[in-house]
Amino acid sequence: MDGDDSEGPPRRRRHLPGAERERQIVEAATRFFAEQGFGGQTRELAARMGITHSAIFRYFPTKEALIERVYDRVFVARWNPDWGPMVRDRRLPLEARLVRFYQEYAARIFDYEWVRIFVFAGLRSVDITPRYLAILREALILPVCAELRVEFGLAPPEVLPFQEREIEAVWALHGKVFYIAVRKYVYNLPTPDDVGPILADDVLVFMRGAPTLFRAIHAAALRGSAEPG
């Protein structure tokens, strides 16, 4: 090291209340991991904030504990628990429900920090990605599969378990929506300023093709279950 004491915090930040300093660390870590990925070192984060490295560990004993708080801030806090019931609310046609969901969802997650942290977590095998996808599967993917069966007059999952092809078809719709955000925040490519009509188009295309696909999947599954063992 040279003569510069990089560990010395600026005086104007030294006496911040604990809760405020903790909040600042989480916010800075969110931006840092979004830019650098999870290989970024907490010592570098501290230097960027102008605080000591030990100050971070005063609030977060491990890097994993800090990542957990980032997960809570970026992913858990932005998930709306009303989305699941909204998708299942049959007072509106399913297509309208899906359009509403994806427009609200995009407003929450089409964000530099959200998208890049999600991608970096998957690349580094940080458990943020599988945990979030598990929430998505239970709160969105499987309920949409069930609603599609109702929409098309098909057997409920209690009679015929969800087929892998059904689940993958709904994941494909979700992935198509998410890829708009990936293009913008990962590939730095231009995307529409207003994605609302694009999302409505994606849902429209999906719903026009889904009846044929889902009926074919069900017919194949029922034929298979009727064949003698």
C-alpha positions in Angstrom: 0.0 0.0 0.0 1.1 3.6 -0.5 0.8 6.3 2.1 -2.8 6.9 1.4 -5.0 5.4 4.2 -7.9 4.2 2.1 -9.5 2.6 5.2 -10.3 6.0 6.7 -14.0 6.9 6.4 -14.8 10.5 5.5 -15.8 12.5 8.6 -19.1 13.5 7.2 -20.2 9.8 7.1 -18.7 8.6 10.3 -21.7 9.3 12.6 -24.5 8.1 10.5 -27.2 6.2 12.4 -26.7 2.4 12.1 -29.9 1.8 10.2 -29.1 4.5 7.7 -25.5 3.2 7.2 -26.9 -0.3 6.7 -29.4 1.0 4.1 -26.6 2.8 2.3 -24.5 -0.4 2.2 -27.4 -2.5 0.7 -28.1 0.2 -1.9 -24.5 0.5 -2.9 -24.0 -3.3 -2.9 -27.0 -3.6 -5.2 -25.6 -1.2 -7.7 -22.1 -2.8 -7.3 -23.2 -6.3 -7.9 -25.3 -5.2 -10.9 -22.2 -3.7 -12.5 -19.5 -6.1 -11.4 -21.4 -9.4 -10.8 -21.0 -11.5 -7.7 -17.3 -11.9 -8.2 -16.9 -8.3 -7.1 -15.1 -8.0 -3.8 -16.5 -6.3 -0.7 -13.2 -4.5 -0.2 -13.8 -2.7 -3.6 -17.4 -1.9 -2.6 -16.1 -0.3 0.7 -13.6 1.7 -1.3 -16.3 2.9 -3.6 -18.4 4.0 -0.7 -15.6 5.7 1.1 -15.9 3.5 4.2 -13.7 0.9 5.8 -13.9 -2.7 4.8 -14.6 -3.6 8.4 -17.6 -1.3 8.4 -19.4 -3.6 6.0 -18.8 -6.6 8.1 -20.1 -4.7 11.2 -23.5 -5.0 9.6 -23.1 -8.1 7.4 -20.8 -10.8 8.9 -20.4 -12.5 5.5 -20.7 -11.6 1.8 -23.5 -14.1 1.6 -25.4 -12.2 4.3 -25.1 -9.0 2.2 -26.2 -10.8 -0.9 -29.2 -12.1 1.0 -30.2 -8.5 1.8 -29.7 -7.5 -1.8 -32.1 -10.4 -2.8 -34.7 -9.2 -0.4 -34.4 -5.6 -1.6 -34.3 -6.3 -5.4 -36.5 -9.4 -5.7 -38.7 -10.1 -2.7 -39.7 -6.5 -2.2 -40.7 -6.1 -5.9 -42.9 -9.2 -6.1 -46.5 -8.2 -5.7 -48.4 -10.9 -3.8 -51.6 -9.8 -5.5 -50.3 -11.0 -8.9 -51.1 -14.7 -8.2 -54.8 -14.0 -7.3 -55.0 -11.6 -10.2 -54.0 -14.3 -12.7 -56.7 -16.6 -11.2 -59.5 -14.0 -11.1 -61.9 -15.3 -13.8 -64.0 -12.1 -13.8 -61.7 -11.1 -16.7 -60.8 -13.2 -19.8 -57.4 -14.9 -19.3 -55.8 -12.9 -22.1 -56.7 -9.6 -20.3 -55.4 -11.0 -17.1 -52.1 -11.9 -18.6 -51.7 -8.6 -20.4 -52.3 -6.8 -17.1 -49.9 -9.0 -15.2 -47.1 -8.6 -17.7 -47.5 -4.8 -17.9 -47.4 -4.5 -14.1 -44.5 -7.0 -13.9 -42.5 -5.2 -16.5 -43.0 -1.9 -14.6 -41.4 -3.5 -11.6 -38.6 -5.7 -13.1 -37.5 -3.9 -16.3 -34.7 -2.3 -14.3 -30.9 -2.2 -14.6 -30.2 -3.7 -11.2 -33.0 -6.3 -11.3 -32.1 -7.8 -14.6 -28.3 -7.7 -14.3 -28.3 -9.2 -10.8 -30.6 -11.9 -11.9 -28.3 -12.8 -14.9 -25.1 -12.6 -12.8 -26.6 -14.8 -10.1 -27.4 -17.5 -12.7 -23.9 -17.3 -14.1 -22.2 -17.6 -10.7 -24.6 -20.2 -9.3 -25.7 -17.8 -6.6 -29.0 -19.2 -5.3 -30.9 -16.0 -6.0 -32.0 -17.2 -9.5 -33.4 -20.7 -8.6 -35.2 -19.3 -5.5 -36.9 -16.6 -7.5 -37.8 -19.0 -10.4 -39.3 -21.3 -7.8 -41.6 -18.4 -6.7 -42.4 -17.7 -10.3 -43.3 -21.3 -11.1 -45.7 -21.6 -8.1 -47.2 -18.1 -8.3 -47.5 -17.7 -12.1 -46.4 -20.6 -14.4 -48.5 -23.4 -12.8 -51.6 -21.2 -12.2 -51.5 -20.0 -15.8 -51.4 -23.7 -16.9 -54.4 -24.3 -14.8 -56.3 -21.3 -16.1 -55.5 -22.3 -19.7 -57.1 -25.7 -19.1 -60.2 -24.0 -17.8 -60.2 -21.6 -20.8 -60.0 -24.4 -23.3 -62.3 -26.9 -21.4 -59.6 -29.4 -20.7 -59.1 -31.8 -17.8 -58.0 -30.1 -14.5 -54.7 -31.1 -13.0 -56.4 -33.2 -10.4 -57.5 -35.5 -13.3 -54.5 -35.1 -15.6 -51.2 -33.9 -14.1 -49.6 -30.9 -15.8 -47.6 -32.0 -18.8 -44.0 -30.9 -19.3 -44.9 -29.4 -22.7 -47.6 -27.2 -21.1 -45.3 -25.9 -18.5 -42.6 -25.2 -21.0 -45.1 -23.3 -23.3 -45.9 -20.9 -20.5 -42.2 -20.5 -19.6 -41.6 -19.6 -23.2 -44.1 -16.8 -23.0 -42.5 -15.5 -19.9 -39.0 -15.8 -21.4 -40.1 -13.9 -24.4 -41.2 -11.0 -22.2 -38.1 -11.1 -20.1 -35.8 -11.1 -23.1 -36.9 -7.5 -23.9 -35.2 -6.5 -20.6 -32.2 -8.6 -21.3 -31.7 -6.9 -24.7 -31.8 -3.5 -23.0 -29.8 -4.1 -19.8 -27.4 -6.9 -20.7 -26.8 -6.5 -24.4 -27.3 -2.7 -24.4 -29.5 -2.8 -27.5 -32.4 -0.4 -28.2 -35.9 -1.5 -27.0 -39.2 0.3 -27.3 -39.8 3.1 -24.9 -43.3 1.9 -24.3 -43.3 -1.9 -24.0 -47.0 -2.1 -23.0 -48.3 -2.8 -26.6 -45.4 -5.2 -27.2 -46.4 -7.2 -24.2 -50.0 -7.2 -25.3 -48.9 -8.5 -28.7 -46.8 -11.3 -27.1 -49.8 -12.4 -25.0 -52.1 -12.2 -28.1 -49.8 -14.4 -30.2 -49.5 -16.9 -27.3 -53.3 -17.1 -26.7 -54.0 -17.6 -30.4 -51.7 -20.6 -30.6 -52.3 -22.0 -27.2 -55.7 -23.8 -27.9 -54.3 -25.9 -30.7 -51.1 -26.7 -28.7 -52.8 -27.5 -25.4 -55.5 -29.7 -26.9 -52.9 -31.6 -28.8 -50.8 -32.1 -25.7 -53.9 -33.3 -23.8 -55.0 -35.7 -26.5 -51.5 -37.2 -26.6 -51.4 -37.5 -22.8 -54.8 -39.1 -22.6 -54.0 -41.6 -25.4 -50.8 -42.5 -23.5 -52.7 -43.0 -20.2 -55.3 -45.2 -22.0 -52.7 -47.5 -23.5 -52.4 -50.8 -21.7 -49.3 -51.2 -19.5 
